[in-house]
């Protein structure tokens, strides 16, 4: 399977990326990390083991595009527009649904500090992870 800079991602390549991305340690490292080149170098190496020849820049670009497309469809669904869809929406939903969101919480002395909270979780889904 030959994949160059100008080649589109095949369905199998995207599935491989999603399988690596879905690993808990990868999700944890990707969240909130601004300088993530090392993580994407690791992802590209993992993809090579799975037979997908992509460099870290291609992996990061695909990651960002999938995340943007997912959020666009998710926002449309939350706004009542269920006509928007994407091929790997449910796979991405499973990966991104538990992504922590930084929120400000008041401390006892009146200052604010950042705390992490998980969205869309319930006691039953947290216990199964």
Residue, then its C-alpha position, 0 to 999 in steps of 0.5 A: x500500500x503506497x501512500x504519498x503526500x498527495x494521496x487521499x487516505x483510504x478507509x483502511x488507513x483511517x480505521x488504522x489511525x482511529x484504532x491507534x488514536x482510540x488507545x487511552x494513553x494516546x488520547x491522554x497525551x493528545x489532550x491539552x498538548x500544544x507541541x505534539x510532534x513527538x506523539x504524531x511521530x509515535x502514531x506514524x510509527x505505530x501506523x507503519x507497524x499496521x502497514x500504513x505508510x504516512x509521516x507524522x505531518x500527514x497523521x497530524x493533518x488527518x487527526x485535525x481534519x477528522x476532529x474538525x469534521x466531527x465537531x461540525x457534525x456534532x454541532x449540527x446534530x445538537x442544533x437539530x440538523x440530523x442531515x449532516x453526517x460523516x463516515x466515521x462519526x460514531x468511531x470518533x464520538x467514542x474517542x472524543x466523547x470522554x475528552x476532558x474540557x478545562x473549566x474554571x472552578x472557584x477555590x475557597x479563597x475566591x481565586x479561580x483554577x483550571x479543573x478538568x471535567x469529563x463531558x457526557x459521562x455517567x456513572x455507568x460509562x465511567x465504570x466500564x472504562 
